[in-house]
Amino acid sequence: MLVFVFILGGCASLKPIDMQAIKSGFNRSKKSLSTLERAVFSENKGSRKTIDSDVDPILLLELGIAYSYQGKFSESNKILEEVYRYYQTEEDRAKISVSKIFLEIAESSLTEGLGDYQLDEYEKVFLHSIKAINFLMLGDPRGARVEIERAYILQKNVLEKSESELVELKQKYENKLHSLFDRVESKSQISESTFMEMFSTDRLLDRVNLSQSEKQIAQTVRSSYENAFTEVLSSLTFQLNGESGNALPPLRRAVKITDNPFVKRVKETAEKTTNFFAGNDNFYLFVFKEFAPEKRSRSLTFSNPFTGAINHVSIARLVPQNPKRIDISLSSTNSGPSISPSSLTNINALALKQYEEELPYLAAKAMMRLAAQVVKDYHLRKELGQGGAILSSILNLAIQRADIRTWTLLPGKILFLSKRYDTEKMRLSIKVEGKKISKETAIPIEENKITVAFARVFDNDVKLYYHKFPRQ
């Protein structure tokens, strides 16, 4: 009796991490966070925690932003810095285009979801943006300045990527298909052109493309890596570092990608004075709400033209999360009626845009796994008979594995508000679907200082942090 044993590499087995508990609010998620920490840190007899050398970067992303939401800003930055080192090392080592990386991965039929997580471009940008706001909450604008510079270098590198990548991808994919067909040509009852048509990426793209409503959301952003949050945060960071000359260009870029009225007003005021903060707002609030889209595996069936068997292949499908009504208002005794922050960045749109941009690569990877398995099916059944059929079935299960990892704890949307206050206490009130989930929180404002605040809204909890900076 033949016994086939397969070891599919990847992360060590862990107890399931209840990310939904974390999403609902940190007052009910201590157990889930502890599980996440155990997945990240090596067992250490001492009190010092050491990051496991084999940890998947996706777990670092989740824990890094979870720490930020808890107000553990230094710990958050240490974790996220490890992710930066990882993706920077990968890029430095590759020195090749994204499409080539996808193609190298596609050459194996057993790779999907088994290697380290590969960050999307928008996730890389937000990694630095989260670190920047962490530094501001720590009162360290210089540290924030470093992260802003890293984000801009990243965006520049994305812009410089070759526009011929898709052409190159198509050619290399077709060459690989020709090579696969050569292995069955002498025994095949179908032509090479028919084989090429059967495994065309267009067959898969038609079945996994964005819906019309999702396409409309994706069209609201110019690219997956540009976002107004990073630009506004950049402008604020430059000014807090005394770089007034660098503070205005990010605002000008921001008003081209957001309709936020506060951003427009700050930009117009800044254009009228050489001192960014002279006569301008002294209170800036960023609000994170909802959560970024998740990924779900979608399995598709194809008939094997050589054996008549049914082969399956899966692809990760992006799924935006259902939003909840969240009412946020700020009021003070001396400054008139209450006001509410306005939309600044829709991360759902950025994620959908990224997915749309990468679909040709994702489809090529999936169809290559399928084509390779179809040819393996033929040879396994021919050479091993019934044992080959069993082995073929096991391998078929392997290629159904879709990589559904993504940074789930990123917010779905970011709001922004800025205003000038006299010396007083401003009150923040937040309700989720009509239910007040936190007491009104007073934030002391000083007229001659700049107060930067950051709030994270959960289903049943609100976290609010702020820091005051002297005017430059």
Disulfide bonds with the S-S distance in Angstrom:
none
